[in-house]
Amino acid sequence: MQNRALPVGWRKSSHSGHQVSCVEVGAVDSGAAVRDSKNVGAGYFTASSRQWRLFIDAVKSDRFDR
C-alpha cells in the first residue's frame, strides 16, 4: 500500500462557524492529520486510524470535560 504524501480534504468542525482559531482535520492513508487553522504553515501531526477513533470516542463520551 502506498502512503499518501500529504493530507487531503482539510476541514474544520461545523460547530466552529466562522471562527479562525480552530483545528482542521485532513485525511491520510494511515488515519488523520491535524493542524492549526490560523497557522497552517506550521505543519500538522498525524494519528493512526485507531488513535483517531479512540480520540473521537473519548471526545464524544465527554472524557475531556472538566
C-alpha positions in Angstrom: 0.0 0.0 0.0 1.3 3.4 -0.9 1.2 6.1 1.7 -0.3 9.4 0.7 2.4 12.0 1.0 0.2 14.9 2.0 -3.1 15.2 3.8 -6.1 15.9 1.7 -9.6 17.2 2.3 -8.8 19.5 5.1 -12.0 20.5 7.1 -13.0 22.0 10.4 -15.9 21.3 12.6 -19.3 22.8 11.6 -19.5 23.9 15.2 -16.6 26.3 14.5 -18.8 28.6 12.4 -16.6 31.5 11.1 -14.0 31.3 13.9 -10.4 31.4 12.8 -8.9 29.8 15.9 -9.8 26.2 15.2 -8.1 22.9 14.3 -8.6 21.3 10.9 -8.5 17.6 10.1 -7.3 16.1 6.8 -7.2 12.5 5.6 -4.0 10.4 5.2 -3.9 6.8 4.3 -2.9 5.8 7.8 -5.5 7.9 9.6 -5.9 11.6 10.2 -3.8 14.7 10.1 -4.5 17.7 12.4 -3.3 21.3 12.0 -4.0 24.8 13.4 -6.3 26.7 11.1 -4.8 30.0 11.8 -1.2 28.8 11.2 -1.4 26.1 8.5 2.2 26.7 7.6 3.4 25.4 11.0 2.7 21.9 9.9 0.5 19.1 11.2 0.6 15.9 13.2 -0.9 12.6 12.3 -2.7 9.9 14.2 -3.3 6.3 13.1 -6.9 5.3 12.3 -7.1 3.5 15.7 -5.6 6.5 17.6 -8.1 8.9 15.9 -11.0 6.6 16.6 -10.1 6.4 20.2 -9.7 10.1 20.5 -13.1 10.8 18.9 -14.8 8.2 21.1 -13.2 10.0 24.2 -14.5 13.4 23.0 -18.0 12.1 22.4 -18.1 10.4 25.8 -17.0 13.8 27.5 -13.8 12.3 28.9 -12.1 15.7 28.4 -14.7 17.8 30.1 -13.7 19.3 33.4 
